Amino acid sequence: MKRREFIRTTALAAAALAAILDLPLLAAETQQETQTSKWGISQNPYVEPCAIEPITGYLPTFSPVSGVPMTGAFSARYSMVAWLTAAEKSRNATMGSLEVTFSKGRCQTVEKRDGKGPQSPGYTTRTAVQFAGENNTAEQWTFESQVDGRKDTKFIEEGVWDGKTMRVRAQSFSRQYATANPLIHRWALLPLLASGSIKTTPLVFDMLDDSALRSNQTLRYEGKIKVPVKGGTASLDSYVQTGQGIVPTHYLVDEKGQVQLITMGTVNWALTGR
Amino acid sequence: VTKRVIGLMWLGLALSGLSAATADERAAMKRPNILFMHVDQMHWEAMSAYGNPHVKTPGMDRIAAEGCSFRASYATMPQCVPARTSWYTGRMSCETGAPTNGDFCRPDIPDLGQWLTKRGDYNAVYAGKWHVNGRDVAKSFDLIYGKPLGKGEYIDGAVARACMGFLENYTEHKPFFLNAGFLNPHDCCYTGGARGGQGKFRLAKEISDQLPPLPENWEPPAKKGKFISEWSETDWRFYIYTYYRWVEMVDAEIACLYDALRSSRFADNTVVIFTADHGDGAGFHGNISKGYMEEEAWRVPMIIVDPAGVTKGKQDVEHLSIGVDITATICDYAQVPMMPKMTIAKSLKPLVEGKQIDWRDYIVGESFHGQQVAVRDQQHKTILYLNPKMQAKVFDLKADPLEMKNLVDTSEGRAVMANHKSRLLEFLDTVELYEPPGKKKKRTHELYLNYYNKLREEAKR
C-alpha cells in the first residue's frame, strides 16, 4: 500500500470510528493536519458536508444553543466567524457580533465588525425593517451605518419597496433599484427558515443586504446533515442559498427551528445566545 | 506722513492677502472632486457591460454607461503592492522600490495623498485596502476606515458606507480626493476550507446547470504539484462561478457608493475613476491568481466618468494605457503639476474629453514576482522571461486575442520580438531604475537590475 493511500485509509477509518463512537471528529482530524491533501494545504478527513467547510476551525469550540423556535417574537445573538489567512493556526476567529430582535412584522439588528487598532477601527450598523406577508417581504426600513469613532462617516438611509422598485433616501442622496422578485431582508429569512416552509418549496427572491441589493436569489432545502461540534455531533437541516452577488450560503437549522450556523466564505455566523 | 505711509502699506498687504485668499478659494472651487474606486484582482472582462454573460454587474455597467472605458488598460505589474505603489506614485515598478509584494516603497518619492494635499489644497481621504508597503496611509490621507481584515466580504460593505457617510457629511469648501479601496473579488484566493478541506467545491454538482463553461483557452495547468493541477473540470467551473459571484458582491457595494455620489450635490463636480490593481486567471490558460503577463492577469478594467466629458458610454480600444496613467490623470484633473519623474505616465483626461492627441504606441509591463516582462503594441505582445531557460512568447492579439498561438518560432514572431526588445531598451532609457542604497540589495531588486543591465549590454554588442 502506498504511503498516501495508507494515510487516506487510516484517516477515513479514524473518522468512521469517531462517528460510530460519537466522538468529536475533530480530534481525529487534528491528528491528520500535517498531511498534504490534493488541495495542497493539509489533509482534512471531513470535507463533507461542504456547508461547514468555512468554519471547521471554529466548530471544536461551538456548542449549539438551546432555545425556542425563531418564529414570532424572539431575539438571538450571533458571533461573526471570520476565516483568517492560511498562516493562522485555527484559521477561524470571531471578529464581530450580531443581535437580532423580532417582534410582529418587525426585525431590528445591530451588527458590529471588530476593528484592529486605531488605523482599522470597528464598524457598526443598525437596521429596522418592517416586513409583511408569508415571505416577510420588506415594506420599509431604516439603515444606520458608522465607522466607530468617526462621526463624519455616519449616515442614515430610509428605504421603501413598492413591489417593483426599492427606493432609498439619505439626507443628501437617494438611490433606487428595480427588483424582479419579492424583496426580503437578509435577516428576515430567519423565521422563514425556522418555519420549515422552504423545505417543500424553494424561495426565489431579491435580497436586501444592509443597503445593497443582491438580485435573483434561490434558497432551497438540501437535507439533514451531521455537524461535528464541541463534545459531539449535531444533526441539522441544511439550506443553501445561491444567487447574484453572494457566494453559496448555507443555513443550518436545528429541529426546534433555530438557525444555528450560517456559512458563506470568509464571513460566517454562529448562534451564541438567545 | 510716515505713519500714514506705513498704515497704507499695511492696508495694501492686508488687501493683497485677502485677494490672494479669494483667488485660492476660487481655484479650489474650480478643481473637481475626485473619487478613485479600485477593486482587487478583477479580470478585465468580468463585467456584463462588456458582454460577459456569466456575471451581472449593474453597478459597474452604470459607470461604463456614463464614462469612458479604456479597454486596453494594463497594470504596471500584475501584483497588489507593485501595482498600487505605481498608482499612488506615478512611477513604474522598477522605479518605486516595490517590485514585488514583499518590498517597500522608497521613502524619497511623494504619493498622491501628499501631492494633492500640498499642491491642490485637496482633502485627501482614504477607506479600505491600501497595500503600499512602507507608506503610512494615515500620514498621507485622512484615513476614515482601514482594513481590519483582508477579506472583501468583511470590509467592502464598510468601505462603501464609510465613503457614503463621508459624502453625506462633507461640508468643507476644499475639493476632496476620496479613495475607496475595495477588496473583492480577491476573496477568490480563499476557496478551500478553513482547515484545508475542499471548501464549498462539493456543492458544484448540485448547481452544475449554473456553472460557466471553461474558457476557450483553458489548458491543464503546466505546473504539476500545484493543487489546481488536480482540479476536475467541475472544480474549475465552480471556481469561475464563485469568482464571478465575488465580482458581483463588490459590484453591489460599488453601485451603492456610485449611485449615492451621482444623486448627491457633488454629482456635477466629481470625476470618478474605476479600475483594478490586476486581473485574475479565472480559468484562462488554466490559471488562477496573478503575477504573470498573459491578458487575464495583466489587463484591467479602467473607466473614467467626467461629468463634463463628451465620451459617455465610449469604449476606447485604441489607446494603450498603463497603471501610472491614473496618477497623471488625477494630477491633470486636480490641476496640479505632475509628480517628479513621471516619465511614462500620460493623462487620459484629453481622451475622455474627446480630444485628438499624440499617444504612445507601446507599453511595458513588469512582473518580478513571475520574473517576466512584457511589451505590447497595438497588435502584438511579447513576454520575455528573466530565466533564460524559459521560452519567450509572442502573440498577435488582433488575430489571437486569447493568446493561444505562440509565434516565437515564426519569422513574424522573431521580427516582433526584435522590435519589442528595442522598445524595451527605449523604456529603460526613459525610466530611472531604482537601486536601493547600501551594498546589499534585495534579491528582487537584483532581479530587474541584473536583467535590464544584461539587456543593455547585449544591445551594445
Interface residues (C-beta under 8 A of the other chain):
Chain A: E29 E33 S37 K38 W39 G40 I41 S42 Q43 N44 Y46 V47 E48 P49 C50 A51 E53 P54 I55 T56 G57 Y58 A82 W83 L84 T85 R91 N92 M95 R113 D114 G115 K116 G117 Q119 S120 P121 G122 Y123 T125 S145 Q146 V147 R150 K151 D152 T153 K154 F155 A170 Q171 S172 F173 S174 R175 Y177 D209 D210 S211 A212 L213 R214 S215 N216 E222 V240 T242 Q244 G245 I246 V247 P248 H250 M264 G265 T266 V267
Chain B: K56 P58 V137 A138 L143 I144 Y145 G146 K147 P148 L149 G150 K151 G152 E153 Y154 G157 A158 A160 R161 A162 M164 G165 F166 L167 E168 N169 Y170 D187 Y190 G192 G193 A194 R195 G196 G197 Q198 G199 K200 F201 R202 L203 E206 I207 Q210 G225 K226 F227 E230 T242 R245 W246 E248 M249 D251 A252 E253 A255 C256 D259 A260 L261 S263 S264 R265
